[in-house]
Amino acid sequence: SGTATANGNVLYFTGYLGEEPLFEGDIVIDGGISGIIFNPGAYSHYSIALLDALKALGGKVPVIEVHLSNVHAREDFRKHLVTTQAATGVIAGFGSASYILALEALDKIFKKQN
């Protein structure tokens, strides 16, 4: 975990190996978080629980889903992403630069909101 500031936005980074953190959506909304960048990994293919947790946010914060590889260029089962149904946008296939692109996307969203 850690924090950083980019373009006037305070960023909080953390990592989890499961689905549990997104079930605490009230903490996200009430905790002053303005946006979410997440990489659900293999959970993106089958986790209705993650999808429901993201939908519970009710669109109150933008959600950018990140995949390091181009999931559409991989095995057929990887082309079906359940969690994208609740994402504002999806960035895939740019390796670790996918996170930078997601930050840039959130920055543009925040600027449009203000």
N, C-alpha and C positions, 0 to 999 in steps of 0.2 A: 504494500500500500504506500501511497505517497500523494503529494499535492504539487501543483505547478500552476503558473499563470500564463495564459496565452491570449493576446489581443484583449486584455481586460477581463477575461473570463478565468475564474478559479476552477481548476481541474482537480478531481480526486480520482486516483487510480487504485484499483484493487483487483484481485483475481480470485476466482472461486473455481472449484472443480465439480460443482453440482448445480442443481436448480434452485436451491433454497433461498438465496438472497433476493431473487425477484419476487418471491411471495410476500415480501414485506413492502409492497407498493406504497403503503401509507407513509412509510419512512422516506421514500423517494419524493413524494409530493410535498409532505410537510417539512422535509429536511432542507428545502431550498435548492434542490437539484434542478437544473434547467434543461438538461438533456442527458441521454444515455448513449454510449457507444459500447456495444457488446459483441463478443465472438462466442456464439453458442456451440461451436464445434459440432460434434456428432449429435448433440441434442436438437439441432436445427431440423433434423430429418424426421424426428418422431415425437418430440416433446410437446404434447398438448398442454401439459402443465405450464411450461414456459410461455406458450402462446396465450393461455388464459391469464397468466400473471401480467404479461405485457398489455393485453386488452383491458385489464383492470385499471391500468393507468389512465384509460379513457382519453388518450390523445393529449393529455395535459402537458406532456414533455415530448420533444422529438426523440425518436429512437433510431439510431443508425446501426444496422447489423453488418458486421465485418467478417469476411472469410479471407484468410491469407492466400488460399489457392483459388483457382477458377473452378468452382464446384460444377459448373455446366460442361467443363471439359474432362470431367472425371467419370466414374462409374455411374450407370443410370440411376441407381438408388440415391445418389448424392444430388441429383438434379431436382428432387422434390424437397423443398424447404418449408416446413410447417410454420416456423416462427416469422418468416417474412411477411405473413399476412398482417402482422401488427406493427411492422417496421415502417418508419417514415421513408427510409431508403436503405439500399443494400450496396455495399462496396465489396468486390471480390476479385481476387486474382493478382493483386499487386504486392504480395508478400507483406513485409512489415510496413511498407509505405501505405498500405490500406488504412492503418490507424491515422496517419497524417492526413490522408484524404478525408477520412471521417471527421477529423477535427475541423478541417477546412469547410466541410459541408455544414457542420453545426454552427460554425462562425457565420456563414452566410444566412442560415436560418435565423440566428439571433439578430443579425443586422436588419433583416426584413421585418422582424417583430417590433423593432424599436423605431 
